[in-house]
C-alpha cells in the first residue's frame, strides 16, 4: 500500500513554468520529442559538487535519526535515444560524462546512489522503451525496473520492520492513449495532430485490502517529482517488492527536489517508523541547488544555508 502525500493528479501535465519561456521542445526524428530545457551541451560540474555536498549533509543528518538515504538519479532521455535527436543535435562530452561523474561524487561523499542505468538495461533487453516518445517521463517499465533495483538495495540490508503482506497489490496492465506532456503542453495544434497520441502501458489502480489502511506505518519513504507519481507505478512497485507500505511525497518539477524534501520532513508522514528515504532527482537537476533562481518556483528558493537550517529544524522535531 502507498501512503500518498501528493499534489493534484492534474500535475501529470505540469512542467516547470520556466520551460515555457525557453525552447521547450526539440522535435526529433520519427516524431520523438525531447525537453528543450535540458541542455545537451552545457553542464556545470562545480555546481554539481555543491549540490552533492548538500545531499551528503542531508544524508548525515538523516543517519543521526536512524534513516538511511538512497538517491535515485533518473538518466537523461537523450542518453537512450540520441539517434532520434534532430539533425545537428548531440550530447557534448561534458554532458555525456555527467551521470558517471554524479554517481562517483555521491558515492565518494558517502551517499548510497544506485546506478539506475542498470535497471534501464533490463528494460531494453526486453525490447521495451524506457521513455515515452512524446513525453518527458519514463515508462512504467522503466519505473518498475528502477523500483525493483531500489527494493533490492533496501532488502539486502536486512529485514524491514512492520508486517509482511501489507505491500501494494499490483493491478493488471492496461493501455491509456493520449498525447505526451511535451506535445500537449508546448506544441501548436497542427504539430499535435502530426505527432499524434501514444499508448501508455500502465497498471490499473487497485484498492488496498480491507482493514489495511492504517495497519502499518511506512518504513520506506519516496520523495521526488512527477517521475515518482503513482501514474507511472514506481511507488506501487516498490511497496509490492518490499511488501510494506511506502510513504510518498511528490511535487511538479518547478517545486524542485530541495523544497519537496523539506516539505516531507516537516510533515506528519515523516515518523519514527521511516528507516529508508529514497530521494529522486533527474540527472540535470543535480547542478541546480536550492537557490537556483529560474529553475524552481519563487516560493521554493532558499540559500544553501537556509535550506540546511530547514532540514536540521525538521529533523529536530521528529
C-alpha positions as CSV (number, residue, x, y, z in Angstrom):
1,X,0.0,0.0,0.0
2,X,1.1,3.5,-0.6
3,X,0.6,6.4,1.8
4,X,0.2,9.3,-0.6
5,X,1.2,12.9,0.0
6,X,0.6,14.2,-3.5
7,X,0.0,17.3,-5.4
8,X,-3.1,17.4,-7.7
9,X,-3.2,14.5,-10.1
10,X,-3.5,17.1,-12.8
11,X,0.2,17.8,-12.2
12,X,0.9,14.9,-14.6
13,X,0.9,17.5,-17.3
14,X,2.6,20.2,-15.2
15,X,6.2,21.1,-16.0
16,X,8.2,23.9,-14.6
17,X,6.9,27.3,-15.9
18,X,10.4,28.3,-16.9
19,X,10.3,25.8,-19.7
20,X,7.6,27.8,-21.5
21,X,9.9,30.7,-21.8
22,X,12.6,28.6,-23.4
23,X,12.7,26.4,-26.5
24,X,10.6,23.9,-24.6
25,X,10.6,21.0,-27.1
26,X,13.1,19.6,-29.5
27,X,11.3,17.8,-32.3
28,X,13.4,14.8,-33.2
29,X,13.2,12.1,-35.8
30,X,10.2,9.7,-36.1
31,X,8.1,12.1,-34.1
32,X,10.2,11.7,-30.9
33,X,10.2,14.8,-28.6
34,X,12.8,15.9,-26.1
35,X,12.8,18.5,-23.4
36,X,14.5,21.7,-24.7
37,X,15.3,23.0,-21.2
38,X,17.7,20.2,-20.6
39,X,20.9,21.3,-22.3
40,X,22.7,18.7,-24.4
41,X,26.0,20.6,-24.4
42,X,26.3,22.6,-21.1
43,X,26.9,21.1,-17.7
44,X,28.2,22.7,-14.5
45,X,30.4,20.3,-12.6
46,X,31.2,22.8,-9.9
47,X,27.5,23.4,-9.2
48,X,27.0,19.6,-9.2
49,X,29.6,19.3,-6.5
50,X,27.9,22.0,-4.4
51,X,24.6,20.1,-4.6
52,X,26.2,16.8,-3.8
53,X,27.7,18.4,-0.7
54,X,24.2,19.4,0.4
55,X,22.8,15.9,-0.4
56,X,25.6,14.4,1.7
57,X,24.9,16.7,4.5
58,X,21.2,15.7,4.5
59,X,22.3,12.1,4.5
60,X,24.4,12.5,7.6
61,X,21.6,14.4,9.3
62,X,19.1,11.7,8.4
63,X,21.5,9.0,9.6
64,X,21.5,10.7,13.1
65,X,17.8,9.9,13.2
66,X,18.4,6.3,12.0
67,X,17.2,7.0,8.5
68,X,19.2,5.7,5.5
69,X,19.2,7.9,2.4
70,X,19.2,6.5,-1.1
71,X,19.5,8.9,-4.0
72,X,17.9,7.7,-7.3
73,X,19.0,9.8,-10.3
74,X,16.9,9.3,-13.5
75,X,19.2,9.4,-16.6
76,X,18.7,11.9,-19.4
77,X,16.3,10.8,-22.1
78,X,18.7,11.5,-25.0
79,X,21.2,9.0,-23.5
80,X,18.9,6.3,-24.8
81,X,17.6,8.0,-28.0
82,X,20.4,10.1,-29.2
83,X,20.0,8.7,-32.7
84,X,16.5,10.2,-32.7
85,X,17.6,13.8,-31.8
86,X,17.2,16.4,-34.5
87,X,20.0,16.6,-37.1
88,X,22.8,18.7,-35.7
89,X,21.9,17.9,-32.0
90,X,24.2,15.7,-29.9
91,X,25.4,15.5,-26.3
92,X,28.7,17.1,-25.5
93,X,31.5,15.2,-23.8
94,X,30.8,17.1,-20.5
95,X,27.1,16.1,-20.6
96,X,27.9,12.6,-21.8
97,X,30.1,12.0,-18.7
98,X,27.8,13.7,-16.2
99,X,25.9,10.6,-14.9
100,X,29.1,8.8,-14.1
101,X,30.5,12.0,-12.6
102,X,27.5,12.4,-10.3
103,X,27.5,8.8,-9.1
104,X,31.2,8.8,-8.4
105,X,30.9,12.1,-6.4
106,X,27.9,11.0,-4.5
107,X,29.4,7.7,-3.5
108,X,32.7,9.4,-2.6
109,X,30.6,11.6,-0.3
110,X,29.1,8.6,1.4
111,X,25.7,8.7,-0.3
112,X,24.1,5.4,-1.4
113,X,23.3,6.1,-5.1
114,X,22.3,3.0,-7.1
115,X,23.0,3.1,-10.9
116,X,19.6,3.4,-12.4
117,X,21.1,2.7,-15.8
118,X,21.4,-0.9,-14.6
119,X,17.6,-1.0,-14.3
120,X,17.1,0.5,-17.7
121,X,19.3,-2.1,-19.2
122,X,16.9,-4.8,-18.1
123,X,14.0,-3.0,-19.8
124,X,15.9,-2.5,-23.0
125,X,16.9,-6.2,-23.0
126,X,13.2,-7.0,-23.1
127,X,12.8,-4.7,-26.2
128,X,10.7,-2.2,-24.3
129,X,11.1,1.6,-24.2
130,X,12.5,3.5,-21.1
131,X,10.9,6.8,-22.1
132,X,7.7,7.7,-23.9
133,X,8.0,9.1,-27.4
134,X,6.2,12.4,-26.8
135,X,6.7,12.7,-23.0
136,X,9.4,13.9,-20.6
137,X,8.8,11.0,-18.3
138,X,9.9,7.4,-18.1
139,X,7.7,4.5,-19.0
140,X,6.1,2.3,-16.4
141,X,8.5,-0.5,-17.5
142,X,11.5,1.8,-16.5
143,X,9.8,2.9,-13.3
144,X,9.1,-0.6,-12.2
145,X,12.6,-1.8,-13.1
146,X,14.0,1.0,-11.0
147,X,11.7,0.2,-8.1
148,X,13.0,-3.4,-8.3
149,X,16.6,-2.2,-8.1
150,X,15.9,0.1,-5.2
151,X,14.0,-2.6,-3.4
152,X,16.9,-5.0,-3.8
153,X,19.3,-2.4,-2.2
154,X,16.9,-2.0,0.7
155,X,16.1,-5.6,1.4
156,X,19.8,-6.6,1.1
157,X,20.4,-4.6,4.3
158,X,18.2,-6.7,6.4
159,X,14.6,-7.3,7.3
160,X,12.3,-4.3,7.4
161,X,10.1,-3.5,10.4
162,X,6.3,-4.0,10.0
163,X,4.2,-6.8,8.9
164,X,4.7,-8.6,5.6
165,X,1.7,-8.8,3.4
166,X,0.9,-5.0,3.7
167,X,2.5,-4.0,0.4
168,X,0.6,-2.8,-2.7
169,X,-1.1,-5.3,-4.9
170,X,-0.2,-4.5,-8.5
171,X,-3.1,-4.0,-11.0
172,X,-3.4,-5.6,-14.4
173,X,-1.7,-4.0,-17.4
174,X,-3.8,-1.6,-19.5
175,X,-3.4,1.0,-22.3
176,X,-4.1,4.7,-21.7
177,X,-3.8,6.5,-25.0
178,X,-3.1,10.2,-25.1
179,X,-0.7,12.9,-26.1
180,X,2.5,13.1,-24.0
181,X,3.1,16.2,-21.9
182,X,5.7,17.7,-24.3
183,X,3.3,17.5,-27.1
184,X,0.2,18.5,-25.2
185,X,1.8,21.5,-23.4
186,X,4.1,23.0,-25.9
187,X,3.2,22.2,-29.5
188,X,0.8,24.2,-31.7
189,X,-2.4,22.4,-32.8
190,X,-1.1,21.4,-36.2
191,X,2.0,19.8,-34.7
192,X,0.0,18.0,-32.1
193,X,-2.1,16.4,-34.9
194,X,1.0,15.4,-36.8
195,X,2.8,14.0,-33.7
196,X,-0.3,12.1,-32.5
197,X,-1.0,10.4,-29.2
198,X,0.7,7.2,-28.0
199,X,-0.3,4.3,-25.8
200,X,0.8,4.5,-22.2
201,X,1.1,1.0,-20.9
202,X,0.3,1.3,-17.2
203,X,-1.2,-0.7,-14.4
204,X,-4.9,-0.4,-13.4
205,X,-5.3,1.1,-9.9
206,X,-6.1,-1.3,-7.1
207,X,-7.7,-0.8,-3.8
208,X,-6.0,-1.7,-0.5
209,X,-7.3,-4.7,1.2
210,X,-10.0,-4.1,3.8
211,X,-8.6,-3.1,7.2
212,X,-5.1,-2.3,5.9
213,X,-5.5,1.5,5.5
214,X,-3.9,2.2,8.9
215,X,-2.5,-1.2,9.7
216,X,1.2,-0.5,9.4
217,X,3.4,2.6,9.4
218,X,5.7,3.2,6.4
219,X,9.3,2.1,6.9
220,X,10.3,3.5,3.4
221,X,9.5,6.9,2.0
222,X,9.9,8.2,-1.5
223,X,10.4,11.9,-2.2
224,X,10.7,13.3,-5.7
225,X,9.0,14.9,-8.7
226,X,6.4,13.7,-11.2
227,X,8.5,10.7,-12.2
228,X,7.6,9.0,-8.9
229,X,3.9,9.9,-9.0
230,X,1.6,6.8,-8.9
231,X,0.6,7.1,-12.6
232,X,4.0,5.6,-13.7
233,X,3.9,3.0,-11.0
234,X,7.2,3.5,-9.1
235,X,5.9,3.7,-5.6
236,X,3.4,0.8,-6.1
237,X,6.1,-1.5,-7.4
238,X,8.5,-0.6,-4.6
239,X,5.8,-1.2,-2.0
240,X,5.0,-4.5,-3.7
241,X,8.6,-5.6,-3.7
242,X,9.4,-4.7,-0.1
243,X,5.9,-6.0,0.9
244,X,5.4,-3.0,3.2
245,X,3.7,0.4,2.9
246,X,5.6,3.2,1.2
247,X,5.1,6.9,2.1
248,X,5.2,9.2,-0.9
249,X,5.7,12.9,-1.4
250,X,6.0,14.3,-4.9
251,X,5.6,17.7,-6.5
252,X,5.6,19.0,-10.1
253,X,9.1,19.8,-11.4
254,X,9.1,23.5,-10.7
255,X,8.9,22.9,-6.9
256,X,12.2,21.2,-7.1
257,X,13.8,18.4,-5.0
258,X,15.1,20.6,-2.2
259,X,11.8,22.2,-1.2
260,X,10.0,18.8,-1.6
261,X,12.3,17.1,0.8
262,X,11.8,19.8,3.4
263,X,8.0,19.5,3.0
264,X,8.2,15.8,3.7
265,X,10.5,16.2,6.7
266,X,8.1,18.8,8.1
267,X,5.1,16.6,7.6
268,X,3.2,14.2,9.9
269,X,4.1,11.4,7.4
270,X,7.7,11.6,8.5
271,X,7.5,9.4,11.6
272,X,9.9,7.4,13.6
273,X,8.9,4.3,11.6
274,X,10.7,5.6,8.4
275,X,14.0,3.8,8.0
276,X,14.8,4.5,4.4
277,X,14.3,7.6,2.4
278,X,14.5,7.4,-1.4
279,X,15.2,10.8,-2.9
280,X,14.6,11.0,-6.6
281,X,16.4,13.5,-8.9
282,X,16.6,13.9,-12.6
283,X,20.2,13.9,-13.9
284,X,20.3,17.5,-15.0
285,X,18.7,18.7,-11.7
286,X,21.8,17.9,-9.6
287,X,23.5,21.1,-10.9
288,X,20.6,23.2,-9.7
289,X,20.9,23.9,-5.9
290,X,18.1,25.2,-3.7
291,X,19.0,28.8,-4.7
292,X,18.7,28.2,-8.5
293,X,16.5,31.2,-9.5
294,X,14.8,30.5,-12.7
295,X,14.8,26.7,-12.2
296,X,12.4,26.5,-9.2
297,X,9.3,28.5,-8.3
298,X,10.0,31.5,-6.2
299,X,8.4,30.0,-3.1
300,X,10.9,27.1,-3.4
301,X,14.0,29.2,-3.5
302,X,16.3,29.3,-0.5
303,X,20.0,29.7,0.1
304,X,22.0,26.6,0.8
305,X,22.5,27.8,4.4
306,X,18.7,28.4,4.8
307,X,17.9,25.0,3.3
308,X,20.3,23.1,5.6
309,X,18.7,25.0,8.5
310,X,15.2,23.9,7.5
311,X,16.4,20.3,7.2
312,X,18.0,20.4,10.6
313,X,15.0,22.1,12.2
314,X,12.6,19.5,10.7
315,X,14.7,16.6,12.0
316,X,14.9,18.1,15.5
317,X,11.1,17.9,15.6
318,X,11.0,14.2,14.6
